[in-house]
Amino acid sequence: MKPVTVLIVVPTTGGPLVMRSLKARPGLPASAAFAQGDYRPLPWSGDYARLAAPGGPLSSLTGAMAAHELRLSGSFDAGRSWEVPVCLAHGLLARGHRLVAEPGEADLVLWATGAVDLDLAVLSGDYALLDKIERSRALLDAAPQAVRAVLLPEGPERAEALRTVQALSAPGMLRFLPATTVAAALGALDTREAFDARTAIPAPRRRSGPVIAAGALSLGLAGVALGVGYARPPVVEPPVTVATGPEQRPDKTGGTARPTSSSTAAGIAEPAPAASAPVVRVDELVAPARSSCRRVAFGADPAERRPVPQEAEGRLRPTRLAPELCGLAFRPAAPGGRIEVGPELRAASLPPSALDDGAQAYFLREGARQNLIYAVQAVPEAGAARRITHALERR
């Protein structure tokens, strides 16, 4: 089939994003996603790196491939609904089609949302389809000359979303893609009829029981036969953020001596008070053997997490600024609280990113690895905030 120009839309509840570019970048340690004009990987870039890694899910669709640089017109903090449009973009690129960033340049506008599993099957769930469609109206209207291909995952709003999309599109200009697997969706696109304005692909009918599994299998096999080969799991989780709050100054060394008691005055040693449990769990993020902090920051390799023990009341044991130290992770010791990290560490780190367990990771900047003391504060839902200090030292 003759190559066509495709505009990839990544719909979000904050408005649609456009894929500005997707290209091979062998110099990157792993595939990475960026907002247009920004050098910092997006918060979910590590998941993209794992998706596109050698032997990862995307390799079943495209075969072995170099690291890629993905650029979007904007950003979002969390979620997995980007997986389907990104997988489809890789599949279309591998088939010789060209991605464009402007609606007026597109032969096809691809509007897709959803998460995938290990086999690139589209996961059903609540993807806020109606909200995303409504926020995409202006963008779709900006490309009246292009055929629209739409993938709507199974979920509570799908039936109404199908009717809404049909009402927004001109006759003959709409294609509904199978919402079973990425391979099946690409198979529906990999035909001459997919781009012919005179031929519409009807919306798939809802089926139940074993028929659904059989239909998904037949569509997947059809996609393979044609040489073809993905936001959030069933419920979209909210973005994880860290509140900065007022800047906190680390405790100063020294201070007033603790008054002596009658027992110490008599020369009897007084037992040292037991330190209370730390209010914040702090982990060192260390590059594993045969890896590097650059690979860890890009999501190519997971960091080793080493808890930092408490040295005294309100103070953690200092951490050595070794070459393999990539950064620090913070999580409240008690559920329901939030973390505020002092400006000294924030200035020496990249913007925080969320780890799988909800901890906030601060990866150190290459040019800011110097001695510093910072404070981190745990702010509970109720009660007074408590803080501890921690030092990073060259030894």
C-alpha positions, 0 to 999 in steps of 0.5 A: 500500500502506498505510504500516507501521512498520519497525525497521531492524537494522544487524547487526555482528560486535559486536552488532546496532545499531538505526536510531534515526532518519533525517530530512531536515536541510537545514541540514547541508552534507551527509548525516551519520551519528551515534551516538545522543546524540553530535554527532560524525559517525561514522568512516564518515560521509563515505562515507554523505555520498557515497552520499547526495550529489546525483547519488550512488548513492542518487539513482537510488532516491529522486531529488533529496533534502536532506541527511539526519541518520542516527542509530544506537543505537551505532557501529563503526569501519569496514566497509561492511555498513551500506550495504544497510540504510541504502539500504533505509531511505531507500527505505522512507522515500521510500515513506511508511513510518515508521521506529521505534526500538523492537521492540515498535512495529514491523510489520516488522523489517528485518535486512539486511547488505552493501555496494553498487556504484555501481548499488546492486547488492548485492556478494557477499562474506564478511559473517560472517553466522552470527556476526551472526545469532547476536548478533541473536537477543535483538533478534529475539525482542523483536519476536514480533509483527512480520514479519521481512524478511531480506537475506543477500548471496551468500557462503560462509555464505549457505546455512547462514545461510538455514537458521539464520534459518528455524529462528529464525522462526515459520511465516509470519512470515519474508520472504527478500528478493532479494540482487541489488539494492536495487531488487529488495529494495524491490520485494519489500517493496512488496507487500501480501503482504510484510506478510501473516503468512499468506504467506511469501516463499520463500528464493531458489534458488541459480543459476549462469552466465548465469541469475544475471545474467538473474534479477538483471536481471528482478528489477531491472526488476520493482522499477522497474515497481513504482515502487521503486528496499546490511558491507564489500566482498567481504572486510571490512577491519578498523578502522583505529585509532591508538595513543595510547601515553604522552603525548609532550612536544615537544622544547624549544628550545635545548639543548647546542651541538654540539662543534666539530671541528678543521676548524671551529676552524681556520676551515674551514666544516664541511658540515652533516650531511644530515637523515635521511628523516622517519619520519612523513609529515605532510600538511596537509588543506586545504579546496579552492576554493569549499568549507569545512572544515565541508564537508570534515569532514562528507565533502561535499568531499575535502580537498587534501593538502599534504605538510609538508617536513622543516626540520631533523633531527627537526623539520618546517617550521611550518604556518600556521593559515590559515582553509582549514587543516582539519587534519593527516593522519599515516602511517608513512613505513615500512610496518608501524609505527604512529603516536602523536600528542602530547596537544597536537594531540589536545586541539585536534582531533576524534577521528581518522578513517581516510582511504582510504590508511590515514592518520589524519586529525585535523580541528581544532576550531573553538575550538582554532585556536591556536599549538601545538607537538606531537610525533608518534612513529613506532613500528616493528614492531621497533627504537626509536621515533623522533619529530619535532616540528611547530608550528602558528602564526598568522602 
